[in-house]
């Protein structure tokens, strides 16, 4: 028996047109899962879905801005129409519209951060609960950040939203456990994605950041994808409410790159 086999399962992965989300979608598809590739713009979603299909996997593209409730409702409804009930939900999409001191954040930027990074997960979890319950269980995976674990100067609202993800994981795990719905959380460190490009997009910055990691390099999206596969699969069938830090060891040393 292959504990990582997801044949016949259906997954929604938000923010999966690039970076960590794309890696997660690809790893789930490689394990036999039917994957919904989703982000705000349809064209990149279709490109990733086509790549997965061309590689022998099963994927469809459904655009969604998770900060809009009606978009989330449409995402779940269209997933059911095309692929059937949702058994795996990966909440990866995130926003960080403001960089600067927390005390100076405009209200609009704060609400956008919290709606996209926190409230959308509540919406989507509520929307897929009935599917998972009817199927005898499911897996919800939140993608947080090591920014949830310590102060992040100039990224305060983002860090707060990611800390909320960690507590939401515990809360949802307790609430949904009786339905055999597992909820777990991944906290990536500094991963080389467009989202964090400002922190590594030149040789000097990358060398400085890498020198502070015990493993001596920055993370890649494919350092995170397999962890999501673990939480999505039967390999983690007795694991819920947990957080997994994937950061090259940054949080075990006193000085490390900022997330």
Buried (B, 14 or more C-beta within 10 A) or exposed (E): EEEBBBEEBBBBBBBBBBBBBBBBBBBBBBBBBBBBBBBBEBEBBBBBBEBBBEEEBBBBBBBBBBBBBEBBBBBBEBBBEEBBBBBBBBBBBBBBBBEBEBEEBEEEBBBBBBBBBBBBBBBBBEBBBEBBBEBEBBBBBBBBBBBBBEEBEEBBBBBBBBBBBBEBBBBBBEEBBEBBBBBBBBBBBBBBBEBBEEBBEEEEBBEEBBEBBEEEEBBBBBBBBBBBBBBBBBBBEEBBBBBBBBBBBBBEEEEBBBB
